[in-house]
Each structure stands twice: as structure tokens, then as C-alpha cells.
């Protein structure tokens, strides 16, 4: 099965367990796809990027309510 990876940087769960901060900083502020058996298991997203996503989501929800 082919799965899209929605990040420019990927790391295995083993790499993440061995050195989480190295994996997190390796993408220079961008999300990192964490792979389990070469399939994305989850994305490691920097706090600043996560906050921006949540702000945008809230804006979209408020816009939908206002319409």
C-alpha cells in the first residue's frame, strides 16, 4: 500500500526513541513524519507550527459560524 508522507523530513520511531531532540531539530522548524515500518505513524510538529494551525482552524470555525 502506498501512503503519502506530508513532510519533507522523515525519521523512524527507533530514531525518535534514540534521540528525540535531534529528530525534532533536524527539520529546522518544519514537521517530521515519524515512520513505523516505512508507513507514517504520526507527525512531530514544532509547537509554533501547531499553534499556527490551531489559530487557523479556529479562524475557519468562526468564519463558518459567522456565515
N, CA, C and O atoms as a GROMACS GRO file, in nm:
protein
  268
    1UNK      N    1   0.084  -0.117   0.000
    1UNK     CA    2   0.000   0.000   0.000
    1UNK      C    3   0.089   0.124   0.000
    1UNK      O    4   0.186   0.132   0.076
    2UNK      N    5   0.057   0.220  -0.084
    2UNK     CA    6   0.131   0.344  -0.091
    2UNK      C    7   0.063   0.449  -0.004
    2UNK      O    8  -0.058   0.467  -0.010
    3UNK      N    9   0.144   0.517   0.076
    3UNK     CA   10   0.092   0.621   0.164
    3UNK      C   11   0.167   0.749   0.140
    3UNK      O   12   0.290   0.749   0.130
    4UNK      N   13   0.094   0.860   0.129
    4UNK     CA   14   0.159   0.990   0.114
    4UNK      C   15   0.224   1.030   0.245
    4UNK      O   16   0.168   1.010   0.353
    5UNK      N   17   0.342   1.086   0.234
    5UNK     CA   18   0.410   1.142   0.351
    5UNK      C   19   0.405   1.293   0.335
    5UNK      O   20   0.461   1.348   0.240
    6UNK      N   21   0.339   1.360   0.427
    6UNK     CA   22   0.313   1.503   0.416
    6UNK      C   23   0.418   1.585   0.491
    6UNK      O   24   0.384   1.679   0.563
    7UNK      N   25   0.544   1.549   0.474
    7UNK     CA   26   0.654   1.622   0.536
    7UNK      C   27   0.778   1.600   0.450
    7UNK      O   28   0.793   1.497   0.385
    8UNK      N   29   0.866   1.698   0.451
    8UNK     CA   30   0.991   1.686   0.375
    8UNK      C   31   1.095   1.602   0.448
    8UNK      O   32   1.189   1.552   0.387
    9UNK      N   33   1.078   1.587   0.579
    9UNK     CA   34   1.173   1.512   0.661
    9UNK      C   35   1.099   1.396   0.726
    9UNK      O   36   0.987   1.412   0.774
   10UNK      N   37   1.162   1.279   0.727
   10UNK     CA   38   1.103   1.161   0.790
   10UNK      C   39   1.209   1.094   0.877
   10UNK      O   40   1.328   1.102   0.849
   11UNK      N   41   1.163   1.029   0.982
   11UNK     CA   42   1.250   0.954   1.073
   11UNK      C   43   1.173   0.834   1.124
   11UNK      O   44   1.050   0.834   1.127
   12UNK      N   45   1.246   0.732   1.163
   12UNK     CA   46   1.181   0.613   1.216
   12UNK      C   47   1.150   0.632   1.365
   12UNK      O   48   1.205   0.720   1.431
   13UNK      N   49   1.061   0.548   1.414
   13UNK     CA   50   1.031   0.550   1.558
   13UNK      C   51   1.157   0.518   1.638
   13UNK      O   52   1.178   0.574   1.745
   14UNK      N   53   1.240   0.429   1.585
   14UNK     CA   54   1.366   0.394   1.652
   14UNK      C   55   1.456   0.517   1.666
   14UNK      O   56   1.514   0.540   1.772
   15UNK      N   57   1.468   0.596   1.558
   15UNK     CA   58   1.548   0.718   1.564
   15UNK      C   59   1.490   0.816   1.664
   15UNK      O   60   1.564   0.881   1.739
   16UNK      N   61   1.357   0.827   1.666
   16UNK     CA   62   1.291   0.919   1.759
   16UNK      C   63   1.318   0.877   1.904
   16UNK      O   64   1.346   0.962   1.989
   17UNK      N   65   1.308   0.747   1.932
   17UNK     CA   66   1.332   0.699   2.068
   17UNK      C   67   1.477   0.720   2.110
   17UNK      O   68   1.505   0.749   2.226
   18UNK      N   69   1.570   0.706   2.016
   18UNK     CA   70   1.712   0.719   2.048
   18UNK      C   71   1.751   0.864   2.079
   18UNK      O   72   1.830   0.889   2.170
   19UNK      N   73   1.695   0.958   2.003
   19UNK     CA   74   1.733   1.098   2.022
   19UNK      C   75   1.620   1.190   1.973
   19UNK      O   76   1.627   1.242   1.862
   20UNK      N   77   1.517   1.210   2.055
   20UNK     CA   78   1.401   1.287   2.012
   20UNK      C   79   1.434   1.431   1.971
   20UNK      O   80   1.378   1.481   1.873
   21UNK      N   81   1.521   1.497   2.043
   21UNK     CA   82   1.552   1.637   2.009
   21UNK      C   83   1.629   1.647   1.878
   21UNK      O   84   1.610   1.743   1.803
   22UNK      N   85   1.714   1.551   1.848
   22UNK     CA   86   1.786   1.552   1.720
   22UNK      C   87   1.687   1.539   1.605
   22UNK      O   88   1.699   1.608   1.504
   23UNK      N   89   1.590   1.450   1.620
   23UNK     CA   90   1.487   1.433   1.517
   23UNK      C   91   1.406   1.561   1.502
   23UNK      O   92   1.382   1.607   1.391
   24UNK      N   93   1.364   1.618   1.613
   24UNK     CA   94   1.280   1.738   1.610
   24UNK      C   95   1.352   1.856   1.546
   24UNK      O   96   1.292   1.932   1.470
   25UNK      N   97   1.480   1.872   1.576
   25UNK     CA   98   1.554   1.986   1.522
   25UNK      C   99   1.608   1.962   1.382
   25UNK      O  100   1.651   2.056   1.316
   26UNK      N  101   1.606   1.838   1.335
   26UNK     CA  102   1.660   1.807   1.203
   26UNK      C  103   1.580   1.869   1.089
   26UNK      O  104   1.631   1.882   0.978
   27UNK      N  105   1.457   1.909   1.115
   27UNK     CA  106   1.371   1.966   1.011
   27UNK      C  107   1.368   2.118   1.015
   27UNK      O  108   1.296   2.180   0.937
   28UNK      N  109   1.444   2.178   1.106
   28UNK     CA  110   1.455   2.324   1.113
   28UNK      C  111   1.318   2.393   1.121
   28UNK      O  112   1.290   2.485   1.044
   29UNK      N  113   1.235   2.347   1.215
   29UNK     CA  114   1.106   2.411   1.238
   29UNK      C  115   0.991   2.359   1.154
   29UNK      O  116   0.879   2.409   1.166
   30UNK      N  117   1.015   2.261   1.072
   30UNK     CA  118   0.910   2.201   0.990
   30UNK      C  119   0.867   2.068   1.051
   30UNK      O  120   0.940   2.011   1.133
   31UNK      N  121   0.749   2.017   1.014
   31UNK     CA  122   0.704   1.888   1.066
   31UNK      C  123   0.795   1.772   1.022
   31UNK      O  124   0.858   1.778   0.917
   32UNK      N  125   0.800   1.669   1.104
   32UNK     CA  126   0.875   1.547   1.073
   32UNK      C  127   0.776   1.431   1.073
   32UNK      O  128   0.701   1.412   1.169
   33UNK      N  129   0.776   1.354   0.966
   33UNK     CA  130   0.694   1.233   0.961
   33UNK      C  131   0.767   1.123   1.038
   33UNK      O  132   0.883   1.094   1.009
   34UNK      N  133   0.700   1.063   1.134
   34UNK     CA  134   0.758   0.953   1.210
   34UNK      C  135   0.701   0.824   1.152
   34UNK      O  136   0.580   0.802   1.150
   35UNK      N  137   0.792   0.739   1.105
   35UNK     CA  138   0.753   0.618   1.033
   35UNK      C  139   0.763   0.494   1.120
   35UNK      O  140   0.855   0.479   1.200
   36UNK      N  141   0.666   0.406   1.102
   36UNK     CA  142   0.668   0.274   1.163
   36UNK      C  143   0.656   0.175   1.048
   36UNK      O  144   0.552   0.167   0.982
   37UNK      N  145   0.763   0.099   1.025
   37UNK     CA  146   0.769   0.005   0.912
   37UNK      C  147   0.743   0.077   0.779
   37UNK      O  148   0.667   0.030   0.694
   38UNK      N  149   0.807   0.192   0.764
   38UNK     CA  150   0.801   0.274   0.642
   38UNK      C  151   0.664   0.331   0.611
   38UNK      O  152   0.638   0.372   0.498
   39UNK      N  153   0.577   0.334   0.709
   39UNK     CA  154   0.446   0.397   0.695
   39UNK      C  155   0.437   0.508   0.799
   39UNK      O  156   0.483   0.490   0.912
   40UNK      N  157   0.379   0.624   0.764
   40UNK     CA  158   0.367   0.731   0.863
   40UNK      C  159   0.279   0.688   0.981
   40UNK      O  160   0.165   0.645   0.963
   41UNK      N  161   0.334   0.699   1.102
   41UNK     CA  162   0.260   0.668   1.223
   41UNK      C  163   0.201   0.795   1.283
   41UNK      O  164   0.088   0.796   1.332
   42UNK      N  165   0.280   0.903   1.278
   42UNK     CA  166   0.233   1.033   1.324
   42UNK      C  167   0.332   1.139   1.277
   42UNK      O  168   0.436   1.108   1.220
   43UNK      N  169   0.296   1.264   1.302
   43UNK     CA  170   0.382   1.376   1.264
   43UNK      C  171   0.427   1.449   1.390
   43UNK      O  172   0.347   1.476   1.480
   44UNK      N  173   0.554   1.479   1.396
   44UNK     CA  174   0.612   1.557   1.504
   44UNK      C  175   0.614   1.702   1.455
   44UNK      O  176   0.689   1.737   1.365
   45UNK      N  177   0.530   1.784   1.516
   45UNK     CA  178   0.512   1.923   1.470
   45UNK      C  179   0.565   2.018   1.577
   45UNK      O  180   0.527   2.006   1.694
   46UNK      N  181   0.652   2.112   1.539
   46UNK     CA  182   0.701   2.210   1.637
   46UNK      C  183   0.586   2.288   1.700
   46UNK      O  184   0.483   2.310   1.636
   47UNK      N  185   0.604   2.329   1.824
   47UNK     CA  186   0.498   2.400   1.898
   47UNK      C  187   0.448   2.522   1.823
   47UNK      O  188   0.328   2.546   1.817
   48UNK      N  189   0.538   2.600   1.766
   48UNK     CA  190   0.498   2.722   1.694
   48UNK      C  191   0.409   2.689   1.573
   48UNK      O  192   0.310   2.757   1.549
   49UNK      N  193   0.445   2.584   1.499
   49UNK     CA  194   0.364   2.544   1.384
   49UNK      C  195   0.228   2.492   1.429
   49UNK      O  196   0.126   2.520   1.365
   50UNK      N  197   0.225   2.417   1.539
   50UNK     CA  198   0.098   2.365   1.592
   50UNK      C  199   0.007   2.479   1.635
   50UNK      O  200  -0.113   2.477   1.608
   51UNK      N  201   0.065   2.578   1.703
   51UNK     CA  202  -0.015   2.694   1.746
   51UNK      C  203  -0.073   2.768   1.626
   51UNK      O  204  -0.189   2.810   1.630
   52UNK      N  205   0.005   2.782   1.520
   52UNK     CA  206  -0.045   2.848   1.399
   52UNK      C  207  -0.159   2.769   1.336
   52UNK      O  208  -0.258   2.826   1.291
   53UNK      N  209  -0.145   2.635   1.332
   53UNK     CA  210  -0.251   2.552   1.276
   53UNK      C  211  -0.379   2.565   1.357
   53UNK      O  212  -0.488   2.574   1.300
   54UNK      N  213  -0.366   2.565   1.489
   54UNK     CA  214  -0.484   2.576   1.574
   54UNK      C  215  -0.551   2.712   1.558
   54UNK      O  216  -0.673   2.721   1.558
   55UNK      N  217  -0.471   2.819   1.546
   55UNK     CA  218  -0.527   2.953   1.523
   55UNK      C  219  -0.603   2.958   1.392
   55UNK      O  220  -0.712   3.015   1.385
   56UNK      N  221  -0.547   2.900   1.287
   56UNK     CA  222  -0.614   2.900   1.156
   56UNK      C  223  -0.742   2.819   1.160
   56UNK      O  224  -0.843   2.859   1.102
   57UNK      N  225  -0.739   2.706   1.229
   57UNK     CA  226  -0.858   2.623   1.243
   57UNK      C  227  -0.968   2.699   1.316
   57UNK      O  228  -1.084   2.695   1.277
   58UNK      N  229  -0.930   2.767   1.423
   58UNK     CA  230  -1.028   2.846   1.498
   58UNK      C  231  -1.086   2.957   1.410
   58UNK      O  232  -1.206   2.983   1.414
   59UNK      N  233  -1.001   3.023   1.330
   59UNK     CA  234  -1.049   3.127   1.239
   59UNK      C  235  -1.151   3.071   1.140
   59UNK      O  236  -1.253   3.134   1.114
   60UNK      N  237  -1.123   2.952   1.085
   60UNK     CA  238  -1.216   2.890   0.991
   60UNK      C  239  -1.348   2.854   1.059
   60UNK      O  240  -1.455   2.870   1.000
   61UNK      N  241  -1.340   2.805   1.182
   61UNK     CA  242  -1.462   2.771   1.255
   61UNK      C  243  -1.545   2.895   1.283
   61UNK      O  244  -1.668   2.892   1.270
   62UNK      N  245  -1.481   3.004   1.322
   62UNK     CA  246  -1.552   3.129   1.348
   62UNK      C  247  -1.612   3.185   1.219
   62UNK      O  248  -1.723   3.239   1.220
   63UNK      N  249  -1.541   3.172   1.109
   63UNK     CA  250  -1.592   3.218   0.980
   63UNK      C  251  -1.717   3.138   0.941
   63UNK      O  252  -1.813   3.196   0.890
   64UNK      N  253  -1.715   3.008   0.965
   64UNK     CA  254  -1.831   2.924   0.933
   64UNK      C  255  -1.951   2.963   1.019
   64UNK      O  256  -2.065   2.962   0.971
   65UNK      N  257  -1.928   2.998   1.144
   65UNK     CA  258  -2.037   3.040   1.233
   65UNK      C  259  -2.094   3.173   1.188
   65UNK      O  260  -2.215   3.194   1.193
   66UNK      N  261  -2.006   3.263   1.144
   66UNK     CA  262  -2.049   3.398   1.104
   66UNK      C  263  -2.130   3.398   0.975
   66UNK      O  264  -2.207   3.491   0.951
   67UNK      N  265  -2.116   3.296   0.893
   67UNK     CA  266  -2.188   3.293   0.764
   67UNK      C  267  -2.332   3.257   0.780
   67UNK      O  268  -2.406   3.250   0.681
   0.00000   0.00000   0.00000
